[in-house]
C-alpha cells in the first residue's frame, strides 16, 4: 500500500503543472513561480512558469511511474525497500518545487537564463 501516496502526490503535481505549461495562469500572488522579476514582466512570467511546469510535470510523472513499479513489484520487494522507495518517490515532486524556487529566487541565474 506504500505505492498509493507517491501515486496521489505525482498525479496532483501533474494536474497542477498542466495549466502552467499551457500558460493559462496569469500573474498572481498564489499560484506559479513568483519572484520579483516574474511578477514585474508578464512575458517572463509565462515563460518561467511554462518551464517550471514542465519540470513539475516530469517530477510528478516520475512519481506516478515509480508508484506503478512499486505496485507491480511489491510482492518481490522487502517491506523496507518499498517504504524507502515510496518515500523517495513522494518527496521527488516536493524537492523539485524547492529547487526551482531556490534557483529562480535566490540565485536568479535560472530567471536570467529564461530571458536569453
N, C-alpha and C positions, 0 to 999 in steps of 0.2 A: 504493500500500500504506500510505500515511500515514493512511488512514482507520481502520485496524484498532485502533490504540492508543486514540483517543477513543471508539471503539465499545465496546471492552472496559472501559475506565475508566467510561464512562457506565452501562453495564449493571451493573457491580459496585456503583456508588454507588446505583443504583435498588434493587438487591437488598438492600443494607444498610439503605436507608431504609424499606423496607416494614414490617419489624417495629416500627420506631419510630413510624411513622404508625398502625399497628394497636394501639399501646400494649401490646405483648407483652413488652417488655423491662423487668423490674423494676430498681429502683435497684441499681447495681453499680459496681465500680471500673474496668471495662474498656470498656464499650460504652454510648454515649449521651452526652448533654450533661451533663457532670459539673462542677458548680460547688458551692460550699458551700451555697448556697440550695436548689438542686435535690436535693442529697443529703440535706438535712435535712427536706424536705417532699415526701412521696410524691405528693400531688396535683399539686404544681408539677412534679415530675419527669416525670410522664406528659404534662402539658400542654406543657411546654417541649420534650420530645423529640418530641412529635407535630408541633409547629411546625417544629422543626429538621429532622425527617424530610421534611416537605413541601418545604422549601427544598432539601434534598439531592436529593429525587426530581426536582424541577424542573430542578436543575442537571445531573443525570445524563441526563434526557430531552433537554435542550438538546444535550448532547454526542452522544447517540445520533442525534438528528435531523441534527445537523451532520455527523456521520460518514457518514450516508446521503447527504447532499448532496455531500460530497466524493467518495464512491464514484460517484455518478451523473454528476457534472460533472468528474471527474478528467481526462478527455480534452480538456476545453476550458480547463483552468487551467494556468498555468505551474507548474513544479516548486516554485519559491519560494513561490508563493501557497498551494499545497497544504500545504507544510511549516509555514508561519506559521499558517494556519487550523487545521491539525491540532494544533499546539502550544497554541493558544488554547483549542480545544475540550477538550484533555486537561487543561489547567490549570483550567478553569471549575469542576468539582466540588471540586478541592482548595482553590481560593480561597474558595469558598462555605463550606467547613468552617472555614477560618481566620477568616473574617469572623463567622460565627455564634459561634465560641468567643470571639473578642475582644470582640464586643458584649455577650455574656452574662456573661463572667467579669470582664473588666477594667472595663468601663463600668458594667455592671449595669442599664442602662436597659431592655434587652430583657427581662430576667427580671422587673423590676418591672412592665413593660407586660403581661406574661403574667398577673400576679395580678389585674389590673383587670377 
